[in-house]
Amino acid sequence: MAPRAPQTPPPLRETGIPGIGRVYTRDGTTDAAVLDQIFKAGLLDVTASKKYLWIKSKYDRAISTGGSPLVIDCGCNIGLSCLFFARALPKATIVGIEPARDNVELALKNTSRFDRIEIIEAAVHDKAGRMALKDPRAEKWAYQYAETDKDDPATIATITLDDVMAKHAATSNLIVKIDIEGGEYDLFRSNLGWLDRTDLLIIETHDWLIPGKATSSTMFQALAGRKFEILQSQENLFFFFTR
């Protein structure tokens, strides 16, 4: 069998976003639709909610004491959600975690002008290890990964949220946003210290994408007994912790 020819990267399209500047999306992908969701349809924008005032007050308090609130974006794709947070919370430290190399490369390009944004090529998980891509033919927003014991260039390292917090010497997270295509099942099954130190959890669940696997079940088990108020906006759930 002849070796598969390398794929030509899709052409990039440049778009100007108020308060951010130019961003790049790939023709022939869902990138443009994601951009519209975030910056036109307000996928992550709950600033009109009274509950958001809790988060803004915590942000302002941290800034007033010389801190930089931590925002962790799990499944940051090409960095557009990181840019949304950077515009809304310009003095926050934003860490985007993304396992797919092609997405990471564009996320780095899109966020290169923002010193407070860090992009990590890894799969967020409940423990250190390796993950392998299930279906390379999936849409670029829908890559799914599974645990593996292989350690080769075709796998990706995992990172825990506690690891990210430790790297930034953070005692709390202002926001953790999670959109990891069903990987929430593994993330919420153990090592949940970070959850008790998070003010706002934003998550898209994926039971609709992977029927029969109960991918959101561990999340609801983890949230049981914790005190929060919930808001739904489009496909995202917003958990405002009130401890």
HUKABEL-V285355 format. One record per residue. N is the residue number from 1. RES is the residue in three letters. D_FIRST is the distance of its C-alpha to the first C-alpha in Angstrom with 1 decimal. Layout:
BEGIN
n=<N N>
res=<RES RES>
d_first=<D_FIRST D_FIRST>
END
This chain:
BEGIN
n=<1 2 3 4 5 6 7 8 9 10 11 12 13 14 15 16 17 18 19 20 21 22 23 24 25 26 27 28 29 30 31 32 33 34 35 36 37 38 39 40 41 42 43 44 45 46 47 48 49 50 51 52 53 54 55 56 57 58 59 60 61 62 63 64 65 66 67 68 69 70 71 72 73 74 75 76 77 78 79 80 81 82 83 84 85 86 87 88 89 90 91 92 93 94 95 96 97 98 99 100 101 102 103 104 105 106 107 108 109 110 111 112 113 114 115 116 117 118 119 120 121 122 123 124 125 126 127 128 129 130 131 132 133 134 135 136 137 138 139 140 141 142 143 144 145 146 147 148 149 150 151 152 153 154 155 156 157 158 159 160 161 162 163 164 165 166 167 168 169 170 171 172 173 174 175 176 177 178 179 180 181 182 183 184 185 186 187 188 189 190 191 192 193 194 195 196 197 198 199 200 201 202 203 204 205 206 207 208 209 210 211 212 213 214 215 216 217 218 219 220 221 222 223 224 225 226 227 228 229 230 231 232 233 234 235 236 237 238 239 240 241 242 243>
res=<MET ALA PRO ARG ALA PRO GLN THR PRO PRO PRO LEU ARG GLU THR GLY ILE PRO GLY ILE GLY ARG VAL TYR THR ARG ASP GLY THR THR ASP ALA ALA VAL LEU ASP GLN ILE PHE LYS ALA GLY LEU LEU ASP VAL THR ALA SER LYS LYS TYR LEU TRP ILE LYS SER LYS TYR ASP ARG ALA ILE SER THR GLY GLY SER PRO LEU VAL ILE ASP CYS GLY CYS ASN ILE GLY LEU SER CYS LEU PHE PHE ALA ARG ALA LEU PRO LYS ALA THR ILE VAL GLY ILE GLU PRO ALA ARG ASP ASN VAL GLU LEU ALA LEU LYS ASN THR SER ARG PHE ASP ARG ILE GLU ILE ILE GLU ALA ALA VAL HIS ASP LYS ALA GLY ARG MET ALA LEU LYS ASP PRO ARG ALA GLU LYS TRP ALA TYR GLN TYR ALA GLU THR ASP LYS ASP ASP PRO ALA THR ILE ALA THR ILE THR LEU ASP ASP VAL MET ALA LYS HIS ALA ALA THR SER ASN LEU ILE VAL LYS ILE ASP ILE GLU GLY GLY GLU TYR ASP LEU PHE ARG SER ASN LEU GLY TRP LEU ASP ARG THR ASP LEU LEU ILE ILE GLU THR HIS ASP TRP LEU ILE PRO GLY LYS ALA THR SER SER THR MET PHE GLN ALA LEU ALA GLY ARG LYS PHE GLU ILE LEU GLN SER GLN GLU ASN LEU PHE PHE PHE PHE THR ARG>
d_first=<0.0 3.8 6.4 8.8 11.8 15.0 17.3 20.6 23.5 25.8 29.1 32.1 35.3 38.6 41.3 44.8 46.1 49.8 50.7 47.2 46.2 42.8 39.7 36.2 33.9 30.5 30.3 28.3 28.9 31.8 33.3 36.1 37.0 37.3 39.5 41.7 42.0 43.2 45.3 46.6 46.6 47.7 45.2 46.5 50.0 52.8 55.3 57.7 57.9 60.9 58.7 56.9 60.3 59.7 56.6 58.2 61.2 59.0 57.2 60.5 62.0 59.2 59.4 63.2 62.9 60.5 57.3 54.0 52.9 49.3 46.9 43.5 40.9 38.2 35.2 36.3 33.2 33.8 37.3 39.4 41.2 42.0 43.6 45.6 47.0 47.7 49.7 51.6 52.3 52.2 53.5 51.1 48.3 45.1 42.0 38.8 36.1 32.6 29.3 26.7 26.1 25.9 29.2 30.8 30.2 32.0 34.6 35.5 35.9 38.0 40.3 40.6 44.2 45.4 46.5 47.0 43.5 41.0 37.3 35.6 31.9 32.0 32.1 35.7 36.4 39.3 38.3 36.4 32.8 29.2 27.4 23.8 22.8 22.5 20.9 19.5 19.7 23.5 26.1 27.0 30.4 29.0 26.7 27.4 27.0 27.6 29.0 26.8 27.7 24.7 25.7 22.7 21.9 20.3 23.7 27.0 30.5 33.2 36.7 39.9 42.6 45.0 42.9 43.1 46.9 47.5 45.7 48.0 51.1 51.4 53.8 52.8 50.3 51.8 48.7 45.5 43.2 40.3 37.4 34.5 32.9 34.2 34.2 38.0 38.0 37.1 39.1 42.3 42.2 43.8 45.1 47.0 49.6 48.3 49.2 52.8 52.8 51.3 53.5 51.2 47.9 45.9 43.1 40.9 40.1 37.0 38.2 37.5 33.8 33.2 35.6 36.7 36.0 39.4 37.9 41.4 43.4 43.4 44.6 47.5 48.3 48.4 50.6 53.1 56.3 55.6 57.9 56.4 56.7 53.8 53.0 50.2 49.0 46.2 43.4 44.7 47.2 49.6 51.3 54.4 55.6 59.4 60.2>
END
